[in-house]
């Protein structure tokens, strides 16, 4: 097991989580459905760095067992390792960053994950 490496706590992922965690009501201003309110349910999304060999079913099972939540959907993104080089006193140093896989998990309405609960 242990496909999850770490949770993503970045500004970009926090913005996605905040945007998806709010109930929204839309009121169209023009057209034949004028005055009709459309509501969108709050389905919070959280991001994780996972091992590249993990699939969506394994990610879903592990998150449900670790955080005691119900996972509705799992979206995965693979990132290639990027080449980098820098000039130093010793000369040109070339290297490559690691490739990784990111999973964005959509939870059931009302469920949430608190990453900061175990910090003392």
Rosetta constraint file for C-alpha pairs under 8 A:
AtomPair CA 1 CA 62 HARMONIC 7.66 0.50
AtomPair CA 2 CA 62 HARMONIC 7.48 0.50
AtomPair CA 3 CA 50 HARMONIC 5.58 0.50
AtomPair CA 3 CA 51 HARMONIC 5.41 0.50
AtomPair CA 3 CA 54 HARMONIC 6.02 0.50
AtomPair CA 3 CA 58 HARMONIC 7.54 0.50
AtomPair CA 3 CA 59 HARMONIC 6.70 0.50
AtomPair CA 3 CA 62 HARMONIC 7.51 0.50
AtomPair CA 4 CA 48 HARMONIC 6.84 0.50
AtomPair CA 4 CA 49 HARMONIC 6.28 0.50
AtomPair CA 4 CA 50 HARMONIC 4.44 0.50
AtomPair CA 4 CA 51 HARMONIC 6.51 0.50
AtomPair CA 4 CA 59 HARMONIC 7.24 0.50
AtomPair CA 4 CA 62 HARMONIC 7.68 0.50
AtomPair CA 5 CA 48 HARMONIC 7.43 0.50
AtomPair CA 5 CA 49 HARMONIC 5.53 0.50
AtomPair CA 5 CA 50 HARMONIC 5.14 0.50
AtomPair CA 5 CA 51 HARMONIC 6.68 0.50
AtomPair CA 6 CA 48 HARMONIC 5.86 0.50
AtomPair CA 6 CA 49 HARMONIC 5.38 0.50
AtomPair CA 6 CA 50 HARMONIC 7.14 0.50
AtomPair CA 7 CA 47 HARMONIC 6.08 0.50
AtomPair CA 7 CA 48 HARMONIC 4.18 0.50
AtomPair CA 7 CA 49 HARMONIC 6.04 0.50
AtomPair CA 7 CA 115 HARMONIC 7.86 0.50
AtomPair CA 8 CA 13 HARMONIC 6.72 0.50
AtomPair CA 8 CA 46 HARMONIC 7.62 0.50
AtomPair CA 8 CA 47 HARMONIC 5.07 0.50
AtomPair CA 8 CA 48 HARMONIC 4.94 0.50
AtomPair CA 8 CA 49 HARMONIC 6.45 0.50
AtomPair CA 9 CA 13 HARMONIC 6.39 0.50
AtomPair CA 9 CA 14 HARMONIC 6.54 0.50
AtomPair CA 9 CA 47 HARMONIC 7.68 0.50
AtomPair CA 10 CA 14 HARMONIC 6.02 0.50
AtomPair CA 11 CA 15 HARMONIC 6.15 0.50
AtomPair CA 12 CA 16 HARMONIC 6.45 0.50
AtomPair CA 13 CA 17 HARMONIC 6.16 0.50
AtomPair CA 13 CA 46 HARMONIC 7.17 0.50
AtomPair CA 13 CA 47 HARMONIC 6.47 0.50
AtomPair CA 14 CA 18 HARMONIC 6.07 0.50
AtomPair CA 15 CA 19 HARMONIC 6.01 0.50
AtomPair CA 16 CA 20 HARMONIC 6.14 0.50
AtomPair CA 16 CA 45 HARMONIC 6.93 0.50
AtomPair CA 16 CA 46 HARMONIC 7.98 0.50
AtomPair CA 17 CA 21 HARMONIC 6.02 0.50
AtomPair CA 17 CA 44 HARMONIC 5.79 0.50
AtomPair CA 17 CA 45 HARMONIC 5.02 0.50
AtomPair CA 17 CA 46 HARMONIC 6.01 0.50
AtomPair CA 18 CA 22 HARMONIC 6.84 0.50
AtomPair CA 18 CA 44 HARMONIC 7.63 0.50
AtomPair CA 20 CA 42 HARMONIC 6.06 0.50
AtomPair CA 20 CA 43 HARMONIC 5.84 0.50
AtomPair CA 20 CA 44 HARMONIC 5.05 0.50
AtomPair CA 20 CA 45 HARMONIC 6.30 0.50
AtomPair CA 21 CA 42 HARMONIC 4.87 0.50
AtomPair CA 21 CA 43 HARMONIC 5.70 0.50
AtomPair CA 21 CA 44 HARMONIC 4.47 0.50
AtomPair CA 21 CA 45 HARMONIC 7.40 0.50
AtomPair CA 22 CA 41 HARMONIC 7.78 0.50
AtomPair CA 22 CA 42 HARMONIC 5.23 0.50
AtomPair CA 22 CA 43 HARMONIC 7.99 0.50
AtomPair CA 23 CA 39 HARMONIC 7.33 0.50
AtomPair CA 23 CA 40 HARMONIC 5.94 0.50
AtomPair CA 23 CA 41 HARMONIC 5.39 0.50
AtomPair CA 23 CA 42 HARMONIC 4.85 0.50
AtomPair CA 24 CA 39 HARMONIC 5.75 0.50
AtomPair CA 24 CA 40 HARMONIC 5.28 0.50
AtomPair CA 24 CA 41 HARMONIC 7.11 0.50
AtomPair CA 24 CA 42 HARMONIC 7.74 0.50
AtomPair CA 25 CA 37 HARMONIC 6.41 0.50
AtomPair CA 25 CA 38 HARMONIC 5.64 0.50
AtomPair CA 25 CA 39 HARMONIC 4.45 0.50
AtomPair CA 25 CA 40 HARMONIC 6.41 0.50
AtomPair CA 26 CA 37 HARMONIC 5.61 0.50
AtomPair CA 26 CA 38 HARMONIC 5.09 0.50
AtomPair CA 26 CA 39 HARMONIC 6.30 0.50
AtomPair CA 27 CA 34 HARMONIC 7.76 0.50
AtomPair CA 27 CA 35 HARMONIC 6.13 0.50
AtomPair CA 27 CA 36 HARMONIC 6.00 0.50
AtomPair CA 27 CA 37 HARMONIC 4.85 0.50
AtomPair CA 27 CA 38 HARMONIC 6.52 0.50
AtomPair CA 28 CA 33 HARMONIC 7.05 0.50
AtomPair CA 28 CA 34 HARMONIC 5.87 0.50
AtomPair CA 28 CA 35 HARMONIC 6.38 0.50
AtomPair CA 28 CA 36 HARMONIC 6.67 0.50
AtomPair CA 28 CA 37 HARMONIC 7.31 0.50
AtomPair CA 29 CA 34 HARMONIC 5.87 0.50
AtomPair CA 29 CA 35 HARMONIC 6.96 0.50
AtomPair CA 30 CA 34 HARMONIC 5.61 0.50
AtomPair CA 41 CA 109 HARMONIC 7.17 0.50
AtomPair CA 42 CA 109 HARMONIC 5.75 0.50
AtomPair CA 42 CA 110 HARMONIC 7.66 0.50
AtomPair CA 43 CA 106 HARMONIC 6.36 0.50
AtomPair CA 43 CA 107 HARMONIC 5.89 0.50
AtomPair CA 43 CA 108 HARMONIC 5.94 0.50
AtomPair CA 43 CA 109 HARMONIC 4.91 0.50
AtomPair CA 43 CA 110 HARMONIC 7.59 0.50
AtomPair CA 44 CA 106 HARMONIC 5.85 0.50
AtomPair CA 44 CA 107 HARMONIC 5.63 0.50
AtomPair CA 44 CA 108 HARMONIC 7.44 0.50
AtomPair CA 44 CA 109 HARMONIC 7.04 0.50
AtomPair CA 44 CA 111 HARMONIC 7.58 0.50
AtomPair CA 44 CA 112 HARMONIC 6.96 0.50
AtomPair CA 45 CA 104 HARMONIC 6.47 0.50
AtomPair CA 45 CA 105 HARMONIC 5.40 0.50
AtomPair CA 45 CA 106 HARMONIC 4.46 0.50
AtomPair CA 45 CA 107 HARMONIC 6.27 0.50
AtomPair CA 46 CA 104 HARMONIC 5.62 0.50
AtomPair CA 46 CA 105 HARMONIC 5.27 0.50
AtomPair CA 46 CA 106 HARMONIC 6.68 0.50
AtomPair CA 46 CA 113 HARMONIC 7.91 0.50
AtomPair CA 47 CA 102 HARMONIC 7.00 0.50
AtomPair CA 47 CA 103 HARMONIC 5.66 0.50
AtomPair CA 47 CA 104 HARMONIC 4.40 0.50
AtomPair CA 47 CA 105 HARMONIC 6.17 0.50
AtomPair CA 48 CA 102 HARMONIC 5.77 0.50
AtomPair CA 48 CA 103 HARMONIC 5.22 0.50
AtomPair CA 48 CA 104 HARMONIC 6.47 0.50
AtomPair CA 48 CA 105 HARMONIC 7.92 0.50
AtomPair CA 49 CA 100 HARMONIC 7.20 0.50
AtomPair CA 49 CA 101 HARMONIC 5.94 0.50
AtomPair CA 49 CA 102 HARMONIC 4.65 0.50
AtomPair CA 49 CA 103 HARMONIC 6.31 0.50
AtomPair CA 50 CA 54 HARMONIC 6.89 0.50
AtomPair CA 50 CA 59 HARMONIC 7.92 0.50
AtomPair CA 50 CA 100 HARMONIC 7.23 0.50
AtomPair CA 50 CA 101 HARMONIC 5.49 0.50
AtomPair CA 50 CA 102 HARMONIC 5.89 0.50
AtomPair CA 50 CA 103 HARMONIC 6.67 0.50
AtomPair CA 51 CA 100 HARMONIC 6.76 0.50
AtomPair CA 51 CA 101 HARMONIC 6.17 0.50
AtomPair CA 52 CA 78 HARMONIC 7.40 0.50
AtomPair CA 52 CA 99 HARMONIC 7.99 0.50
AtomPair CA 52 CA 100 HARMONIC 5.90 0.50
AtomPair CA 52 CA 101 HARMONIC 5.16 0.50
AtomPair CA 54 CA 58 HARMONIC 6.35 0.50
AtomPair CA 54 CA 59 HARMONIC 6.65 0.50
AtomPair CA 55 CA 59 HARMONIC 6.29 0.50
AtomPair CA 56 CA 60 HARMONIC 6.09 0.50
AtomPair CA 56 CA 74 HARMONIC 6.01 0.50
AtomPair CA 56 CA 75 HARMONIC 7.48 0.50
AtomPair CA 56 CA 76 HARMONIC 7.37 0.50
AtomPair CA 57 CA 61 HARMONIC 6.28 0.50
AtomPair CA 58 CA 62 HARMONIC 6.20 0.50
AtomPair CA 59 CA 63 HARMONIC 6.20 0.50
AtomPair CA 59 CA 74 HARMONIC 7.77 0.50
AtomPair CA 60 CA 64 HARMONIC 6.16 0.50
AtomPair CA 60 CA 71 HARMONIC 6.29 0.50
AtomPair CA 60 CA 74 HARMONIC 6.89 0.50
AtomPair CA 60 CA 105 HARMONIC 7.95 0.50
AtomPair CA 61 CA 65 HARMONIC 6.22 0.50
AtomPair CA 62 CA 66 HARMONIC 6.04 0.50
AtomPair CA 63 CA 67 HARMONIC 5.87 0.50
AtomPair CA 63 CA 68 HARMONIC 7.58 0.50
AtomPair CA 63 CA 69 HARMONIC 7.48 0.50
AtomPair CA 63 CA 71 HARMONIC 7.71 0.50
AtomPair CA 64 CA 68 HARMONIC 5.14 0.50
AtomPair CA 64 CA 69 HARMONIC 5.13 0.50
AtomPair CA 64 CA 70 HARMONIC 5.97 0.50
AtomPair CA 64 CA 71 HARMONIC 6.56 0.50
AtomPair CA 65 CA 69 HARMONIC 7.72 0.50
AtomPair CA 67 CA 113 HARMONIC 6.74 0.50
AtomPair CA 69 CA 107 HARMONIC 7.10 0.50
AtomPair CA 69 CA 108 HARMONIC 7.64 0.50
AtomPair CA 69 CA 111 HARMONIC 6.08 0.50
AtomPair CA 69 CA 112 HARMONIC 7.31 0.50
AtomPair CA 69 CA 113 HARMONIC 7.85 0.50
AtomPair CA 70 CA 107 HARMONIC 5.84 0.50
AtomPair CA 70 CA 108 HARMONIC 5.61 0.50
AtomPair CA 70 CA 111 HARMONIC 7.21 0.50
AtomPair CA 71 CA 105 HARMONIC 6.85 0.50
AtomPair CA 71 CA 106 HARMONIC 6.02 0.50
AtomPair CA 71 CA 107 HARMONIC 4.57 0.50
AtomPair CA 71 CA 108 HARMONIC 6.11 0.50
AtomPair CA 72 CA 105 HARMONIC 7.68 0.50
AtomPair CA 72 CA 106 HARMONIC 5.58 0.50
AtomPair CA 72 CA 107 HARMONIC 5.38 0.50
AtomPair CA 72 CA 108 HARMONIC 5.92 0.50
AtomPair CA 73 CA 105 HARMONIC 5.90 0.50
AtomPair CA 73 CA 106 HARMONIC 5.02 0.50
AtomPair CA 73 CA 107 HARMONIC 7.12 0.50
AtomPair CA 74 CA 103 HARMONIC 6.58 0.50
AtomPair CA 74 CA 104 HARMONIC 5.85 0.50
AtomPair CA 74 CA 105 HARMONIC 4.63 0.50
AtomPair CA 74 CA 106 HARMONIC 6.32 0.50
AtomPair CA 75 CA 103 HARMONIC 5.59 0.50
AtomPair CA 75 CA 104 HARMONIC 5.13 0.50
AtomPair CA 75 CA 105 HARMONIC 6.42 0.50
AtomPair CA 76 CA 101 HARMONIC 6.93 0.50
AtomPair CA 76 CA 102 HARMONIC 5.64 0.50
AtomPair CA 76 CA 103 HARMONIC 4.37 0.50
AtomPair CA 76 CA 104 HARMONIC 6.30 0.50
AtomPair CA 77 CA 101 HARMONIC 5.70 0.50
AtomPair CA 77 CA 102 HARMONIC 5.16 0.50
AtomPair CA 77 CA 103 HARMONIC 6.39 0.50
AtomPair CA 78 CA 99 HARMONIC 7.77 0.50
AtomPair CA 78 CA 100 HARMONIC 6.20 0.50
AtomPair CA 78 CA 101 HARMONIC 4.47 0.50
AtomPair CA 78 CA 102 HARMONIC 6.39 0.50
AtomPair CA 79 CA 99 HARMONIC 5.67 0.50
AtomPair CA 79 CA 100 HARMONIC 5.42 0.50
AtomPair CA 79 CA 101 HARMONIC 5.94 0.50
AtomPair CA 79 CA 102 HARMONIC 7.76 0.50
AtomPair CA 80 CA 98 HARMONIC 7.50 0.50
AtomPair CA 80 CA 99 HARMONIC 4.67 0.50
AtomPair CA 80 CA 100 HARMONIC 6.85 0.50
AtomPair CA 81 CA 96 HARMONIC 6.23 0.50
AtomPair CA 81 CA 97 HARMONIC 4.89 0.50
AtomPair CA 81 CA 98 HARMONIC 4.76 0.50
AtomPair CA 81 CA 99 HARMONIC 4.09 0.50
AtomPair CA 81 CA 100 HARMONIC 7.48 0.50
AtomPair CA 82 CA 96 HARMONIC 5.62 0.50
AtomPair CA 82 CA 97 HARMONIC 5.33 0.50
AtomPair CA 82 CA 98 HARMONIC 7.43 0.50
AtomPair CA 82 CA 99 HARMONIC 7.72 0.50
AtomPair CA 83 CA 94 HARMONIC 7.57 0.50
AtomPair CA 83 CA 95 HARMONIC 5.98 0.50
AtomPair CA 83 CA 96 HARMONIC 4.35 0.50
AtomPair CA 83 CA 97 HARMONIC 6.41 0.50
AtomPair CA 84 CA 94 HARMONIC 5.98 0.50
AtomPair CA 84 CA 95 HARMONIC 5.42 0.50
AtomPair CA 84 CA 96 HARMONIC 5.68 0.50
AtomPair CA 84 CA 97 HARMONIC 7.38 0.50
AtomPair CA 85 CA 92 HARMONIC 6.89 0.50
AtomPair CA 85 CA 93 HARMONIC 5.54 0.50
AtomPair CA 85 CA 94 HARMONIC 4.31 0.50
AtomPair CA 85 CA 95 HARMONIC 6.14 0.50
AtomPair CA 86 CA 92 HARMONIC 5.87 0.50
AtomPair CA 86 CA 93 HARMONIC 5.47 0.50
AtomPair CA 86 CA 94 HARMONIC 6.69 0.50
AtomPair CA 87 CA 91 HARMONIC 5.77 0.50
AtomPair CA 87 CA 92 HARMONIC 4.67 0.50
AtomPair CA 87 CA 93 HARMONIC 6.34 0.50
AtomPair CA 88 CA 92 HARMONIC 6.21 0.50
AtomPair CA 88 CA 93 HARMONIC 7.25 0.50
AtomPair CA 107 CA 111 HARMONIC 6.20 0.50
AtomPair CA 107 CA 112 HARMONIC 7.27 0.50
